[in-house]
Amino acid sequence: MAMIKNDKEALTHALILGITAPNDKLEEVMEIAQVIADKLSDEEIEQCKTEAIAWIDQQELKAREANGDTIH
């Protein structure tokens, strides 16, 4: 597992967890994400959102390919 080096990486990971975590952990993860986001600019937050979505999309694509699913 890679070490998180800065607040932008931490927020990106928190957002990924917020999207992929079980519902019973969502509130806790989002509280952490908010604390981190309070340290960043609006532009940095948007970059983190974009990176989190791209990572999730990439993981979904890998899973589909591994299952032999075709994407149209």
ZIBEL-V836204 format. One record per residue. N is the residue number from 1. SS is DSSP state (H for helix, E for strand, L for the rest). OMEGA is omega in degrees with one decimal (none if undefined). D_CENTER is the distance of its C-alpha to the mean C-alpha in Angstrom with 2 decimals. Layout:
# ZIBEL-V836204
n:N ss:SS omega:OMEGA d_center:D_CENTER
n:N ss:SS omega:OMEGA d_center:D_CENTER
This chain:
# ZIBEL-V836204
n:1 ss:L omega:-179.1 d_center:15.00
n:2 ss:L omega:176.9 d_center:14.41
n:3 ss:L omega:175.9 d_center:15.09
n:4 ss:L omega:-171.0 d_center:12.88
n:5 ss:L omega:-176.8 d_center:15.31
n:6 ss:L omega:-176.6 d_center:14.55
n:7 ss:H omega:178.1 d_center:12.99
n:8 ss:H omega:177.4 d_center:10.86
n:9 ss:H omega:179.9 d_center:9.29
n:10 ss:H omega:179.3 d_center:9.17
n:11 ss:H omega:179.0 d_center:7.54
n:12 ss:H omega:179.2 d_center:4.70
n:13 ss:H omega:178.2 d_center:4.59
n:14 ss:H omega:178.4 d_center:5.71
n:15 ss:H omega:177.3 d_center:3.68
n:16 ss:H omega:178.1 d_center:2.07
n:17 ss:H omega:179.5 d_center:5.67
n:18 ss:H omega:-180.0 d_center:6.89
n:19 ss:H omega:-172.4 d_center:6.71
n:20 ss:H omega:-176.1 d_center:8.03
n:21 ss:L omega:173.8 d_center:10.13
n:22 ss:L omega:-175.9 d_center:13.78
n:23 ss:H omega:-177.8 d_center:15.08
n:24 ss:H omega:178.4 d_center:17.15
n:25 ss:H omega:-173.2 d_center:14.33
n:26 ss:H omega:-177.6 d_center:12.42
n:27 ss:H omega:179.6 d_center:14.76
n:28 ss:H omega:-179.7 d_center:14.56
n:29 ss:H omega:-178.4 d_center:10.82
n:30 ss:H omega:174.7 d_center:11.12
n:31 ss:H omega:177.9 d_center:14.21
n:32 ss:H omega:179.2 d_center:12.69
n:33 ss:H omega:-179.6 d_center:10.07
n:34 ss:H omega:178.1 d_center:13.26
n:35 ss:H omega:179.6 d_center:15.26
n:36 ss:H omega:-177.9 d_center:13.11
n:37 ss:H omega:179.2 d_center:12.90
n:38 ss:L omega:-179.6 d_center:16.67
n:39 ss:L omega:-172.4 d_center:17.19
n:40 ss:L omega:175.5 d_center:15.74
n:41 ss:L omega:177.4 d_center:17.37
n:42 ss:H omega:179.3 d_center:16.43
n:43 ss:H omega:179.2 d_center:16.11
n:44 ss:H omega:178.4 d_center:13.71
n:45 ss:H omega:179.0 d_center:11.46
n:46 ss:H omega:176.7 d_center:11.76
n:47 ss:H omega:179.2 d_center:11.03
n:48 ss:H omega:177.5 d_center:7.66
n:49 ss:H omega:-179.6 d_center:7.00
n:50 ss:H omega:-179.9 d_center:8.73
n:51 ss:H omega:179.2 d_center:7.10
n:52 ss:H omega:179.6 d_center:3.57
n:53 ss:H omega:179.3 d_center:6.37
n:54 ss:H omega:179.5 d_center:8.52
n:55 ss:H omega:179.9 d_center:6.95
n:56 ss:H omega:177.2 d_center:6.99
n:57 ss:H omega:179.8 d_center:10.33
n:58 ss:H omega:179.4 d_center:11.55
n:59 ss:H omega:177.5 d_center:11.19
n:60 ss:H omega:178.3 d_center:12.98
n:61 ss:H omega:177.5 d_center:15.53
n:62 ss:H omega:-179.7 d_center:16.24
n:63 ss:H omega:178.5 d_center:16.81
n:64 ss:H omega:179.3 d_center:19.11
n:65 ss:H omega:179.7 d_center:20.96
n:66 ss:H omega:179.1 d_center:21.48
n:67 ss:L omega:-178.9 d_center:22.93
n:68 ss:L omega:178.6 d_center:25.12
n:69 ss:L omega:175.3 d_center:23.84
n:70 ss:L omega:179.2 d_center:24.77
n:71 ss:L omega:-178.9 d_center:22.80
n:72 ss:L omega:none d_center:25.08
